């Protein structure tokens, strides 16, 4: 006869509110995009404006979700998800380094050189990415709360777009300067390694300008998505945003 689980265990998940479940879902998507961005960020792709990193695909999602968490769970919730993402990135990096160090079997699909270049050589990319991530995230959180308090929780587009534009310039500059100058240029056989210092810096800053320009466009383009998520959470899930930090009244947030 099957044992009966204690009532506490059977009701623990049922006791989770919609707000709890939403936070778990947002955190899961946030961490997934962060880790994917770290893994694929070393690849550049051609565009009409010039080469850009494919990491530009998942990373804007992390800033969008930071704004959503910041709006509904406040500064502490946004900081929590930022540190959670950092911890998971460290865990992923440790596992990648361990799996790279282990000797391959003859049946392996990827050669050791291929695996090592993509995953084992990611220490510099990881450091650059995490430094840019932490600086950009905490700036985004601070600026978002500043605009939210200043506008009395009105004008969602202003606090979301304004915070993202400022944080993304920090993120873009840091990761490009640290990674491409430190790692790629250190390899004399690499594309940047064959350039003169002046040409190398010119290439890096041109790449920064291209990627930030694209992020500006993406930030504005995602504004409808932010409003759609906000409307879904408020009207369908019946979860209200957290009041702004200075003069908001808890439980009675203004309309966006």
ABEGO torsion letter per residue (X at the ends): XBBBBBAAAAAAAAABBAAAAAAAAAAAAAAAAAAAAAAAAABBBBBAAEBBBAAAAAAAAAAAAAAAAAAAAEAAAAAAAAAAAAAAAAAAAAAAAAAAABBBBAABABBAAAAAAAAAAAAAAAAAAAAAAAAAAAAAAAAAAAAAAAAGGBGAAAAAAAAAAAAAAAAAAAAAAAAAAAAAAABAABAAAABBAAAAAAAAAAAAAAAAAAAAAAAAAAAAAAAAAAAAAAAAAGBBBBBBAAABBBGBBBBX
